Amino acid sequence: MIAVNEYLRDLLVETYDLESFLNALAHVSADELSVPGAPVHVGITLRRHKRVGTVASNSALAQTLDEVQYDFGEGPCLTACSEHRTISVPDISADGRWPGYFAEIHNAGVRSMLAVPLTLNSEDTAAINLYSMRTHAFDDQAILQAESHAEHASALLNLAVTMAKLRDNEENLKLALASRTAIDLAVGIIMGQNKCSQDRAVEILKSASSSRNIKLRHVAEAVIASTTSAAVSTHFEG
C-alpha cells in the first residue's frame, strides 16, 4: 500500500495532471483488488452540482456499468456518494435493494460490487465503484483494504484538485497579462495614428469593440496586426 501511495503521489507531482491522476487511481485500485483470473473493473464517480458522471475508469465496461447506474438514478455508488458510507453487495442476485439496476448489470456478467466513498474538501461527493464477475469477491479483508486505499486516495485527490485549480489560476493570469499587453500596444498605436490622448484612444478601442460585438482583446490584436506581422510577446516575472 505504501508503494502504491508513493506511486500516485509521484505521478501527481510530476504531471500536475488531474485526469492522468484519476485514471491511474482507477487502474491502481483495480490491480490492488483483483485476483488471478478474476479482474475487478473500477469506475470513479463524481457528483457535482447535482450532476453525476464517471471521471475515470480502468475499462470501458466499468464506464458502461457506471452509466447504467446513472440512468436508473440509484445504486451502490450513488448511495455511497450521498450517504458517505461503504456499500457492499456480495451477490447482486440475492440483494433486493436496486432490482432494476442489478438485473441490468447481471446480464453484463456482474455478480458482486463494492462502492467506497472518497472524502473531498468541498460540497462535491465521489466514490470508487468496483465490479466483479464472481460472487463474494469482496470479503471483509478486501473491504478494509479498499477503504484504506480510498482514505489515502482521498488525500491525494484533494491535493490534485487544489493543484489543478492553481494551474488554472496561473493560466488565467497568463491570459489576462497577454490581453493587457495587446490592449496597451493597440492604445499606443491609436494614439500615434490619431494624435490623441490615452483616454481617447481607449474610448476608440472600446467603441470599435462594442459596435462590432467583438472582444476588446481581439480588436486590439487586429489593430496590432494592421501595423506589424511580428508576434507580440508578454513579459512578466514567473
N, C-alpha and C positions, 0 to 999 in steps of 0.2 A: 504493500500500500504506500509506503514512504517513497519508493522508486516511482510509482505512478504519479503521486502528487508532485514530485520534483520534475517529472517529465512535463506535466501540464503547466507548472509554474514557469519552467524554462521556455516552453513554447510561447506562452503569453508574453514574457519579457522580450523574446527575440522577434516576434512578429507584430505585436501590438494589434493583432487582427482578431476581432471578436468572433467572426464567422469561422475562422480556422480553429480557434479555441473550442467553440461549441461542437464542431464536427469531431475534433479529437476527443472531447469529453464523451460523446456518444460511442465512439469506437472503443475507447478505453473501458467504458462501463460494460460494453458487450463482451470484451475479452476477459474482464475480471470475473464475470458471472456465467460464462459459457463453460461447458464441459465437452470433452471429445465426443464428436458425433451428435451433439445437441447444442447448436448455436443459439444464442439469445439475440433477439432483434430489439434495438433500442431507439426510442424517439424522445426528444426533449421538447416538452410543451411549454409555451409561454402564453400567459393570459394577461393582456394589457388593454386597459380602457374598454373592457367588456368584449374585446376581440381576442380570439384564441387561434394559435397556429403552432406548427412544428418548426422550430428554429434550427434543428439539426437532427440527423438520424444516421445510423450506421448501415442502413439498407433501404432500398425502395419499398420493400414490404413493410418495414416499420413506419415509413411515411404514410403509406396507404392505410394501414391499420389505425394510425392516429386520426387520419382524416375521416374514416368511418365513424369513429367515436365523436368527432365534432359534428358530423351530420346528425347523429342521434341526440346530441346535446347533453349527453350524460355518459358516465363510465368511470372506471377506476382512476384514470389520470386526472380527469376534470374534478373528481371528488377530492383527490389528493391535493390539488391546487386550492380548491375553495375551502376545504376543512383543515388543510395543512397537517395531514396525518398519512401514514403509510397504509396503502390498501393492498392486501394480499388476496389473490384468487388462485388457490391450489388446483382447482378443477372447474373450468368455466361451465361444463355441462351439468355440474351439481350445484351451481351458485345461481340463485334466483333474483339477484339484485338488479341486473340490467339485461333482461332476457332477449330483447331485440338486438342489442349490440352483440351480446355473446353468441347468439345464433348466427349472426353475420360473420364474425371472425372465426367461429368454429368451422365454417365452410372453407375458410382460408387455411385451416390446419392448426390454428392456435388452440392450445389446451390449458395453459396456465399463464397468469400475469402477475406483475408486481409494479406498483406505482409508488414512487417515493418523492415527497415534496422537496424542493430546493428553497432555501431561505434567502430572500432578496431584501436589500436595504431600500425598499420602495413599496408602493402600493401594488405593484405588479406581483403576480404569482407564477410559479413554474414548478415543473415536476419531471422526473425521469420515468418514462414508461417502458417496461421490459416485458417482452413477449417470448414464450417458449412453446415449442411444438410437442412438449411432453407434459403430462400432469405432474403436479407436486415438484415442479422444477426448482422452486424457491423455498428451501427449508428454513428453519429458524436461523441457522448459521448464515445462509445466503442473505436473509433479510437484514441481519445485523451488519453484514459486510456492505450491502447496498446502502444502508442508512449511514454508515460510517463514511462511505465513499461520497454520498450526497452532501454530508456535512462539510467535508474538505472541499468538495467541488463548489459548494455554495460560496465559500470564502473567496475562492479563485474567480468564480463567476462575477461576484460583486466587484472584485478588482478589475476584471476585464471590462465590465460596463463602465466603471469610472475612467479607465484608460481610454475607452472608445469615446467617451464624452469629451475628455481633454483633447484628444486628437481632432475631434470635430470642431472644438473651440479654436484650436490652432489653425485649422484650415479656414474657418470663418474669418479669423483675424487676417490671414494672408489675403483672402479675397477682398476684405474691407480695405486693406492697405493698397492693394492693386487698383481698386476702384478709385480710391482717393488720389492716387498718383495720376491716373488717367484724367480725372476731372481737373486737377490742378494744372496739368500740362495744357489741357484744352482751354482753360480760362486764360492762361498766359498767351496762347496763340490768338484767341479772340481779342484780347487787349491790344496785341500788336497790330492785328489786322484792322481793327476799328478805332484805334487810338482812344480807347475808353478806359474807365476806371475798372478796378477788380469787381466791385459790386455790380456794375453794369454788365460786365462780361458774364458773371454768374446768372444774372437775370436773362440774358440772351440764351444761355445754355439751357436754363430751366424752361424757358418759353418754347424752345425747339423740342425739348423732351415732352412737354405737355401737349403741344399741337400735333405732334406725330405719334403720340401714345407709345413712346419708346423710352426705355430706362435711361436715366441720366448718364450712366456709365457708357452705354452703347452710343449715345450721341457724342460723348466726349471722345470715344475711340474713333468715331467717324471723322471728327474734326482733326484729330491727330493724323489719321490715315491720309487726309487730304493734303498734308504738308510733308509727310515722310513715309517711306515704306519700311523704315527700320523698326525693329521690335522695341517695345517700351519695357524697361526693367524697373522693378520695385526694389529698393534697397532699404533694409531695416536690420536692426540687431536681433539675432535669433536667440 
